[in-house]
């Protein structure tokens, strides 16, 4: 079963039921892939979702993720700093993907394209459209 790290911008686009990417959210809930998170990622999800929705919705989404049986928690005790020069806030997703051995990082953030130039560790970055095609 595929293991992915979902960047916050991708999660925001996958949640609305009218979104073309909503299948990504419903397939997660249905257990079709595993989602890897850290406490730092869950905190960011809740902070950003609160800005875009409401505190109650943000809390409910994070609770649904945190208690889902297909969730994989990985706390990185080593910081790789692969995106620090571009956007250090994105490092948490990279660190989680590396420590979990994730198949993909799913994002719409162009900063992650920098990872394609790094030979080791090799990380696969997919856009929402690309990941949707794999489902």
C-alpha positions in Angstrom: 0.0 0.0 0.0 1.3 3.4 -1.0 2.6 5.7 1.7 2.4 9.4 1.1 3.1 12.7 2.7 0.5 15.3 1.9 1.6 18.9 1.9 -0.9 21.3 3.5 -1.7 23.1 0.2 -2.7 19.7 -1.2 -4.9 18.8 1.7 -6.7 22.1 1.5 -7.5 21.5 -2.1 -8.6 17.9 -1.5 -11.1 18.6 1.3 -14.0 20.4 -0.5 -16.5 18.0 -1.8 -16.8 20.0 -5.1 -13.0 19.9 -5.7 -11.6 17.9 -8.6 -9.2 16.5 -6.0 -11.7 15.4 -3.4 -11.1 11.8 -4.3 -7.7 12.1 -2.7 -9.4 12.8 0.6 -12.2 10.2 0.2 -9.6 7.5 -0.9 -7.6 8.2 2.3 -10.7 7.8 4.4 -11.5 4.6 2.6 -8.0 3.3 3.4 -6.7 3.2 -0.2 -3.3 4.6 0.8 -1.5 5.4 4.0 -0.8 9.0 5.1 2.4 9.8 7.0 2.4 12.7 9.4 4.3 14.1 12.3 3.1 16.2 15.2 4.6 19.2 13.4 2.6 18.5 10.2 -0.7 18.0 12.1 -0.1 21.3 13.9 0.4 23.1 10.6 -2.7 21.4 9.1 -4.8 22.7 11.9 -3.3 26.2 11.9 -3.7 26.6 8.1 -7.1 25.0 7.9 -8.3 27.3 10.7 -7.4 30.3 8.5 -9.2 28.8 5.5 -12.2 27.3 7.2 -13.1 27.5 10.9 -11.5 26.3 14.1 -14.1 23.5 14.4 -13.7 22.2 10.9 -9.9 22.3 11.2 -10.0 20.4 14.5 -12.4 17.8 13.1 -10.2 17.2 10.0 -7.0 16.9 12.1 -8.8 14.5 14.5 -10.0 12.4 11.5 -6.5 12.2 10.3 -4.9 11.5 13.6 -7.2 8.7 14.6 -7.5 7.0 11.2 -6.2 3.4 11.1 -4.1 4.1 7.9 -2.1 6.9 9.5 1.6 6.5 10.0 3.3 8.7 12.6 7.0 9.6 12.0 8.9 12.0 14.1 12.2 12.9 12.5 15.0 13.3 15.1 17.3 14.4 12.4 16.7 17.5 10.2 17.9 17.1 6.6 17.4 20.8 5.7 16.9 20.0 2.0 14.6 23.0 1.4 15.9 25.4 4.1 17.3 27.7 1.6 14.0 27.9 -0.3 11.3 27.5 2.3 12.3 26.1 5.7 8.6 25.5 6.6 8.5 22.7 4.0 11.4 20.8 5.6 9.0 19.1 8.0 7.3 17.3 5.0 10.6 16.2 3.5 11.9 15.0 6.9 8.7 13.0 7.4 8.9 11.5 3.9 12.5 10.4 4.4 12.1 8.9 7.8 8.9 7.0 6.8 10.2 5.9 3.4 7.2 7.5 1.8 6.5 6.7 -1.9 5.5 10.3 -2.6 5.2 13.8 -1.4 2.0 15.2 -2.9 2.1 19.0 -3.3 1.3 21.9 -5.5 4.2 23.9 -4.0 6.9 24.5 -6.6 9.6 24.7 -3.9 9.5 20.9 -3.8 10.7 20.7 -7.4 14.2 21.4 -5.9 14.1 17.8 -4.6 14.2 16.5 -8.1 17.8 17.8 -8.4 19.0 16.0 -5.3 20.3 12.5 -6.0 20.2 11.3 -2.4 17.9 10.8 -0.7 15.6 10.3 -3.7 12.2 11.6 -3.1 9.3 11.4 -5.5 7.2 14.5 -5.7 3.8 14.4 -7.4 1.3 17.1 -8.1 -2.4 16.6 -7.2 -3.2 15.7 -10.8 -0.3 13.2 -10.9 -1.3 11.6 -7.6 -5.0 11.5 -8.7 -3.9 9.5 -11.7 -2.3 6.9 -9.5 -5.4 6.3 -7.4 
